[in-house]
Amino acid sequence: MAARKSDPIKKVTLKDGTTRYRFVIDVGKKPDGRRDQKTYTYDSLKQARAERARIISDRAAGTFVRPDKVTVAAAIDKWLAGKRNLRPGTRRTYTDSLAHAAARIGHLEIQQVTKADIDSMVTHLLAHGRQLGNGLTASLSARTVNAMLITLTAVFEDAVRQGALGRNVVKLVERPTQASKEMTTWTAEHAAGFLAHVAGDRLRAAWQCSLYGLRRGEVLGLRWSDVDLVAKTLTVRWARVAVGSEVVEGPPKTERGRRKLPLDDGLVAALTALQLRQREERDEAGSAYARPCNLADGVTGERCTGDHVFVDEVGRRYRPDWYGKRFEALSRAAGLPVIRLHDARHTCGTLMHLRGVPTAVISAWLGHASAAFTMKTYVHSQDEALMAAGALLNQAFNPVGEPAKPSV
């Protein structure tokens, strides 16, 4: 069927004799307020009419998406640039995670990406997502791939909100099943044994702070100005964290992360001893002792200090990775189950829970955003607690303390 003269769809013949059907239509306004018109060309009149009708319908419903050749890589860059309030560590995590998607589908136009494209990428990453060098690859864990999908979903969702996409195809992709990782925690006896082992260690107070639930960055970012040995309190205001090869310091992630905690007599004594020891070390080191950080004088990096509580013998701040490895080495030397430094924080939450501390109090102590997160993530069962629960059940079923006799 030929196009009518009044039909906005025009029949055109290319130089090679091929017939096409073309129409021009308003798709909105340009930034300067002028009409924005786009030209569409299709192989058949039927296709052209159907597409023109769809555009008119979507435009009336407010769901029309202008054609755009922006790639996934460009959309990722734009999304990251717009996240102005990200902490350096979080930005690095997002950047590294999205690098997997950029490498695999970054060249595709975001409007042309299909669910099949995302599925293919996930399959590839689960099999060959990690580069080992010399052309070798290894699989990425389901946890890593899921983290990438969560962040990529946010990128696509931002494009939908801005009208650059009609729908978010990343939401349609089934997430790989990941095995839940049960944290390993110490018992109260393990924790007490560790503190006994490090009683003479220079960083004894730091290890105690870690077992009392402070994050690694919170321990290493602690300043003497935030420690009141008279009122017996400690205020968490700073965190010292590793971002790639760099170490940065800033306030806690959330408002609840900034908190004031009481100090018991043992921790007060450990901090007092450390303070006195540092004064002696400063006198012995003289000019070699780290000076206060001063950008104007060029005193930066590990050569300076900012009133930090936990520094080495010449006042230099510790790197977070060293602190974690040192904890594991001391655990091994003490003959205890070797756990990660972060598991000491889980140990704190678990021991408080087993001793009846209200969940809301545990959450506030650990600086969590919600009590629900504390229970879900930071409170774990222990073998001794399970045995005690079994004993209580036995007492309930057998009040006289005699073992239950099987019925015949």
N, C-alpha and C positions, 0 to 999 in steps of 0.2 A: 504494500500500500504506500503510495507516494505521499510526501508531505504536502499539505495545503499551503497556498501562498501566505495565508494569514497565520499559519502555524509558526510559533517562535523557534521551532526546531528546523534548522536549515540543512538541506542536503548539499554536501560538498564533495567534489571529485579531486583527488590528489593527482600529482603529476604522473604517477604510475598507473592511473586509471582506477584506483581503489576508491570505493564510495564510503563516506563517513557521514554521521549525523551530529550536528553541533548546535549548541544553544548557549546564550549568554544570560546570566541571571545575577541579581543583587544578592550578596551574601552578608550584608551588614554595612558598617561604616568604617572608614579608615581613621587612623588616629587624628587626622586633621579635619574630620567631619564629613569628608566627601564620600559619595557612594563607592562601595567596594564591589566590583563586578568580577565574576570569574567565568571562564569559558570552559565548557565540558564537551568532549568529543567521544562518540561511541560507534561501535561497528554497525548497529542496527537502530532503526527508528524506534522499535519496541523498547530497547534498552534506554535510549535517550529519554523517551517519554516517562518511563518508570522512574528514572533517576531525577528528572525534573520535578515530578510529582512528589517524590520523597523529600526533596530539598524544600519545596514550598510548605509541605506538611510539618517538617521538623522546624522550619523557621517560624511558623505560626505557633508551634508548641513551645518554642524557646529552647529546643534541644538540638538545633542545628550546629554542626561542628565545621568550622572553616577548614578547607584543605590546607595542610601544612606539612612541609618536608623536614620538620625538626626531627633529628635522630634521637634514639634512646640515650646515647652518650651525652648529647647536648642537653636533654631534659634532666639527666642526672646532675650535670654541672650546675644547671639553673636551680635545681631543687636545693643542692648543697649550699649554693651562694645565698639562697634566701633564708637558710637556717642560721640566723644571726646570733642566737642565744645559746648555741651548742657549746658545751665544755670541750676543751681540746681533746680529751680522751674519747668522748662520744663522737666527735667529728672524725677522728681517726678511725674509730670502729666502723662508722657508716661508710667512710671513703674506701676502706679496705674491703668491706663486704660488697659494696656496689661495683668494685673493680672486677669482680667475677662476672657480673652481668654485662658491664661495659665491654669486656674482652670478647664475650660470646655474641651478644646481640646489639652492641653499641652502634653498629653501622646501619641498623634498620631504622626506617622512619617509624616513629612511635605510633602514628595512626595506622600503620600497616601491620603492626605486631599482632599475632594471633595466639590463641591458647596453645596451639601446636608448637609455636616457636618457643614459648616458655617451657612447655613440657620437654622439648628436645634439649633445651639448655640444662634443665634439672637433671635429666638422664646423663648428659655429658659430664656435668660437675660431680655427680655421685660416682662416676667411673674414672674420670681423668682430670678433675678440677684443680689438683695441686701440682705445681711444677717442681720437679726434683733436680733439674739441671741435666745437661747432656741429652736433652730431648725426652727424658723420662718423666712420667706423670704418676700420680697416685690419686686415690679417691678422696673426696671431701666428705666429712661426716654429715649425717642427716641434720645434726644440730646447726652446723655452719651454713648449709644450704637453706634451711628454714629461716635462719637469721637474715640471709640475703633476700629471701622472698618477702619477708616482713617489711624490710626497708624498701625494696623495689615496689611493693604494693603502695607504700606511701608516696613514692615518686609518681606513679601512674595516677593515684587518686588526686594528687595535686593538679595534674594536667586535666583531669575530669572537672575539677572545681573551677578551673580557669577557662573551661569551654574548649580546650584543645583536643579532648577525647570524648567520645560518646559513652564509653564504658571502660571499666578497669578489668582487662582480661587476666591480670595476675591473680585476681581474686578467685578465678575459676579453676586454678591449678590445685590439684590435690597435693598436700604437703607430705614429704617422706616421713615415714614412721621413725621416730627416734627413741632409743632406749632411755628411760629415766635413770639419771645418775644419782645413786644414793650416797649422800655425804658420809664420810667417816668422821666420827667424833670421838673424843677422849672421854673416859669416865672421870669422876671427881678424883679418883686415886691416881689416874694417869696425869692429870693436870697438877696435882700436888707434888707428884714425883718429879715432874719437869721443873717446877719452880724450886724444888730442893736441889736439883742438879745444877741449876744456873744461879744458885744463891750468891756465888762469888763472881759471877760474870759482870762485866762492866755495864751491860745493857739489861741487867736484871729487871729494872723498872719498866723497860720497853716490853719485855716478854710478858710481864704481868699485865700491862695495858692491853696487849693483844689477847691474852686469855680472858680479860674482862670485857671483850667484845668490840674493842676499837678496830676500825679498818686499818689496813697497813698504811695507807696514805694519811690517815688521821694521826697515827702514832708518829710517823716521820715528819708530819707538818706541825706537830705540837710546839708551841712557844712557851717560854718561861712566863711571859706576861699573861698567859691564860691558865697558869697553875697557881692556886692560892694554898700554900702549905699551912697557913694559919686557919683559914676557914675550911680547909680540907675539901677543896673542890677542884675540878678540872673542866675547862670549857673547850669544846671542840669548835674551832672556827676555821681551820685550814686543813687542806689535804695535799699531800705531796705524792704525785702519781707519775708513772712512766707513760709517755706517749711516743711510741716507737723508740727511737734511740735517745729522745730528749726526756727531761724530767721537768714537769711544770707544777706550780702550786696555785691553788685557788680555794674559794669557799666550798663547803660541802655541796653535794648535788641538789639537795632539797632543803627547805626551811627547817624541816624536822631533823635534818642531819646536824644542824647547829644546836648543840645541847650542852647543858651543864650537868656533870656527874659528880657524885660524892666520892671521896677518897677514903679508903679504910686506913687504919694505922700502919699496916704493913706496907702499903704503897706509898704513904707519906714518908715512912722511914727510908724506903728505897730511893725515892726522889730526892730527899734531903741529902742522902749519902752521895748521890750522883752530882748534885749541885756543888757540894764541897769538893768533890774530886775534880770537877771541871775547873774550879778556881785554882787548884794546885797545878793542873795541866796547863792552864793559861799562863801562869807565872813561869813554869818551866820552859814552855815553848817560846815565850817572848814574842818577837816580831814574826815568828813563823806561824803563830796562831792565826786562824782565819779571821779576816776583818769583816765588819758588817757590809752587806751587799750595797754597792753604790755604783750606779750606772755612770755617773759623771766621772768617777775616778777609774772606770774600767774594771772594777772589782765585781765579777759576776761568776756564775757557774758554781762548781764545787769548791772554788777557792774562797768563797765567802759564806757567811752565816747570817741568819736573820733572827737571832735570839732563840734558835731552835733548842729544844730540850735534848734531843738525841743526836749527838754529833760524835765524831771520833776524837782521838787524843789531841789533835791539833785543830779542832773546831770545824772540821768539814762535815757537811751533811751526808747522810747515807743514801745510796741509790736503792730504790724499792726492790729491784731484783736481787741485790745482795742480801737485803734483810730477809727476804723470803727463803733464800737458799741457806742462810745461816740458821734460821729456825729449824729447817729440816735436818741440818747437820747436827744440831744440838739434840734434837729428838732422837736421832739415831745413836748418838753417843750416850744418851741416857738409857738406852735399851728399851725405848717405848715404841709403840706402833707409830710409824712415820706418817704424819698427816700434813696436808698443805697448811700454810699459814692461815689462809682464809677459813679453813676448817676449824681453827681455834675460835673463830667468831661463831660458827655454828655450834661448837661445844658450849660456849657461853649461853646461847639461847636455849639449848637443850637442857643444860643443868639447872637453869633458872626455872624452866617449865616443870621439870621433875621435882623441884622443891616447892612447887605450888605458887610461884610468882605469877600474878595475873598477866594475861597475854598483853593487855594494853600497856602494862608497865615494861614488859620485855621489849615491846615494839618501840616505846619511847627511849629506853636505854640504848638500844641498838641504832636508833635514829632512822627507823623505817617510816615510810609514808603511810602505812596502814597496818593494823593488827592482823588482818587477814593474810597479808603477805608474809608476816612473821611466822604465823602458824603453818602456812603452806610450804615455805622455803627454808626456814631456819630452825624448826623444832623437829627433832628426830627421835626415834625410839632407840633404846640401848638394850643389850642382852640382859643386863642385871635388872633393868626395869621390867622387862618381860617376865623374868623369873619371879620377881616380887609380885607382879600382877597375878601370876599363876598361883602363888602361895596364898594370896588373898582370896582367890576363887575357891581354893581347897578349903580354907577356913570357913567360907560362907556356906559351902555345901556340906561341911562336916564340922559343926560347931564344937563337938567334943574333942576335936583334934585327931580322931581316928580315921585312917584311910577308908575311903568308900569301898564297900564290898560289891563285887559284880553280882547281878541277879542271875539265878539259874533258869 
